[in-house]
Amino acid sequence: MLDLTYELPKPKVIAGAKHDWELVIGMEVHAQVSSNAKLFSGASTKFGAEPNSNVAFVDAAMPGMLPVINEYCVEQAVRTGLGLKAEINLWSAFDRKNYFYPDLPQGYQISQLYHPIVGEGEVLVELGDGTARLVRVERIHMEQDAGKSIHDMDPNMSFVDLNRTGVCLMEIVSRPDIRGPEEAAAYIAKLRQIMQYLGTCDGNMQNGNLRADVNVSICRPGQYEKYQETGDFSHLGTRCEIKNMNSMRFIQQAIEVEARRQIAIVEAGGTVDQETRLYDPDKGETRSMRSKEEAHDYRYFPDPDLLPLEIEQAWVDDIAANLPELPDEKKARFINDFGLSDYDASVLTADVESAAFFEETAKGRSGKLAANWVINELFGRLKKEDHSITESPVSPAQLGGIIDLISSDAISGKIAKDLFEIVYTEGGDPAQIVEERGMKQVTDTGAIEAALDEIIAANPAQVEKAKVNPKLAGWFVGQVMKATGGKANPKAVNELVAKKLGE
Amino acid sequence: MTELNKLTLSDARDALRKGDTTSVELTEACLKAIDAADALNAFVHKTPEIALERAKAADARIQAGDAPAMCGLPIGIKDLFCTKGVDSQAASGILEGFKPEYESTVSQQLQDSGAVMLGKLNMDEFAMGSSNETSVYGNAVSPWRREGDDAPLTPGGSSGGSAAAVAADLCLAATGTDTGGSIRQPAAFTGITGIKPTYGRCSRWGVVAFASSLDQAGPMTKSVRDAAMMLEAMCGHDPKDSTSADLAVPNFEAMLTGDIKGKKIGIPREYRMDGMPAEIEKLWSEGAEMLRAAGAEIVDISLPHTKYALPAYYVIAPAEASSNLARYDGVRYGQRATVEAGDGITEMYEKTRAAGFGHEVQRRVMVGTYVLSAGFYDAYYNRARKVRTLIKKDFEDVFAQGIDAILTPATPSAAFGLGEMTDADPVQMYLNDVFTVTVNLAGLPGVSVPTGLDSKGLPLGLQLIGRPWEEGDLLNTAYALESAAGFVAKPGQWW
């Protein structure tokens, strides 16, 4: 479907003391489903509410309370699955993952171990240098988020905030297809982009709405290819899982740090223990989360409070029919229809709002010109003030108006930049501003000629020099532009200067 | 008129409608009986103020000609049901002082139907037990005694307080719950009627969970008619319980014609256990004979996987319970053990749960944790689930053969003495459920009907098992059996 072709990126290689090593990475991304209510209760999911104010009886696991599935969350999970071109399981089921913790009121998390709602899918991860990797998604399942334990408010007590308890998460599990820290970050960025397009997760990592557990192992060059041929994991090293990362930067750092730790162990003749680790960004190290004695046995079993989740193909088809255009398709279309470069198309499709802004600006106009103005002028200006595209004071109609004035030769590119600044800071209709402030390009050759004649008359020595060295003609052009306040049509000026000096 | 508290639900209803009595009079008679029966330890939280207030409201509705089915009828509620603002602690120490902010769907429906709550009834802790001896309140005592013997007897369990209260006329009826026989066994032990409806018939919302895939609420009453009447008020679809069936509720009472001509009643040969007391065997064959005399056809049937039911049950029920009871951790409500300096969260959990749960609950939590643990899951839990599927299929097969209901003993014996099983292997106690657990595993409706007395004058019951969702037909067969058996014995009042 996509006619975009990419080369595979090279796997990250780390030189150990003895050998070169490659990285193998798989990720479990936890994405908070965009939904007003929780997965099994009507309580609000709003971020930043008073502690323990968004808590239904079932969230607090009061005796006798029962979960009832929120259909919208199911729809969002299906939509996400479709967005990742994944298989949708019409029959799925919920299981209980049992463990004790104060921020887990039920003493179990309702999840989908045995029968997830979404099966195998894929994500095209572009690295920005023309390379890309198709990362396979193994599954997506729905599960409840836990609450928040707060240990630093009181020296003797811990506190628990259950607002987040029971919020619907999608756990998106990848295959070990990711081969380096940059790819890992690009994978999450792409997932986030797709989910933002779909409206299924806002992707806000700072608020914890998108977090990742990263599985890292190392192998000698060539081993990964053997694993790929056979599917046999024994060709790969033992993996460690780095838990709960919610920053792209830390994810990349943690992967590198963890890989180096494993390399040091293996090169010293040791073996890597399969375990769960935490990344400490202050110390720049990963450390073991729990000892073997504390290893959890989650005692998963089917949740008897919930019937299997059966959905109909027609319902799935309906969701599929109403999917928005996804980033890969949009990018391909921008390249094909507007003649944009791969880079420009990527930048403009990074988020739905930018893409929409561009499309509206480019409607009936030169795509390339529109792309230049959106990317270079508008984005640059917005970035200066740390504004997002949705906060842009310039509308697509206004920016389009500026572009129209350029295209019709009414203003020069230089004047256009001044005009943009005026529209950005003061607002108004570009054509009217140009009219009122006399910014229109002078194409009247009579006026230009008069100005030029004056300059020639005043600088006879220069004229002589220019006649010998035609490169000096530019000085006259500059003088004319200066005399006309930059409004003279540069093309017309060039022609006249060449003509006059040639006489 | 006889003492008002001795009326059946249906007689009291008719008397109220005729204006022969009032709900306040009925309620006061029950409250008086309750106060005089502390020796039975049936009511563990009395709510006389709520009762009288609701009775007055019911009388007003009756006067206004706006009386729903259960209007003005005083009943008891098992402590497993959460009742708003009223202690609801599932007979466990860990929920001591817990007053929910919500009302269970079943008790709410009864309230909406005009029923008057007299208080909360004793039970085994978290409904785990067959003798009511695991209750934190101490055991309820059966109003029945063996002839010439003062030894206190069990009312059965887990709904022992409900059974004792109904049998002793402390209330006109009571709610029970049944996970493996907890309605039917105590009903049989105390000479009353109890029905566990089809799984999904009554909402589980607001009922403290023991084993979610097996738990069902049901009525415990003085007659089959009362059971039909009260079940209708209790059941129905509840969107708050995902396992609640979205099916219309028939008028069960209207289906009690007593006509069972041509019905096929199955007698499962696997229920004829080795060492079954002759009295039980006699009761069973007499029951079959009564149904035959009423026009039913008695058919010998086979339910081949019956012998695996009890072990499967005692894997599945504890497995679910171990997870369901994880929420009682002392963090948010109920009791929290005192922790010492240096204790962490693990110590808080351990001390809270060690102090708050009784031994039987601890045993089942441990068994359940074990059967779900890595390496044992397939051997125990998964195998038990497979057995469950086979047991369900056994029933489907006989129903497919045209069997309308299955007749079995309700219990392997009459009520035993309190304390008699204290030193026994816990499995001995679990054997009480041998005839009843299959019904929960298969999700079927089962009703226990008193049909006779043993040689010591203690009541014995027979169980009828019906097709799923056909409680009306099942109750009609039970009604025919009740009519034929003519069981009228009552315990002599010693308390």
Chai-1 contact restraints between the chains, C-beta under 6 A:
chainA,res_idxA,chainB,res_idxB,connection_type,confidence,min_distance_angstrom,max_distance_angstrom,comment,restraint_id
A,A60,B,R332,contact,1.0,0.0,6.0,A-B,restraint_1
A,A61,B,R327,contact,1.0,0.0,6.0,A-B,restraint_2
A,P63,B,V208,contact,1.0,0.0,6.0,A-B,restraint_3
A,G64,B,C82,contact,1.0,0.0,6.0,A-B,restraint_4
A,G64,B,G206,contact,1.0,0.0,6.0,A-B,restraint_5
A,G64,B,V207,contact,1.0,0.0,6.0,A-B,restraint_6
A,G64,B,V208,contact,1.0,0.0,6.0,A-B,restraint_7
A,L66,B,W205,contact,1.0,0.0,6.0,A-B,restraint_8
A,L66,B,D241,contact,1.0,0.0,6.0,A-B,restraint_9
A,V68,B,S242,contact,1.0,0.0,6.0,A-B,restraint_10
A,R96,B,S323,contact,1.0,0.0,6.0,A-B,restraint_11
A,N98,B,S323,contact,1.0,0.0,6.0,A-B,restraint_12
A,F100,B,Y349,contact,1.0,0.0,6.0,A-B,restraint_13
A,P102,B,V331,contact,1.0,0.0,6.0,A-B,restraint_14
A,Q106,B,R327,contact,1.0,0.0,6.0,A-B,restraint_15
A,G107,B,A326,contact,1.0,0.0,6.0,A-B,restraint_16
A,G107,B,R327,contact,1.0,0.0,6.0,A-B,restraint_17
A,Y108,B,S323,contact,1.0,0.0,6.0,A-B,restraint_18
A,D297,B,S373,contact,1.0,0.0,6.0,A-B,restraint_19
A,D297,B,A374,contact,1.0,0.0,6.0,A-B,restraint_20
A,R299,B,L372,contact,1.0,0.0,6.0,A-B,restraint_21
A,R299,B,S373,contact,1.0,0.0,6.0,A-B,restraint_22
A,F301,B,L372,contact,1.0,0.0,6.0,A-B,restraint_23
A,P304,B,S212,contact,1.0,0.0,6.0,A-B,restraint_24
A,P304,B,S213,contact,1.0,0.0,6.0,A-B,restraint_25
A,P304,B,E320,contact,1.0,0.0,6.0,A-B,restraint_26
A,D305,B,S212,contact,1.0,0.0,6.0,A-B,restraint_27
A,L306,B,S242,contact,1.0,0.0,6.0,A-B,restraint_28
A,L307,B,S242,contact,1.0,0.0,6.0,A-B,restraint_29
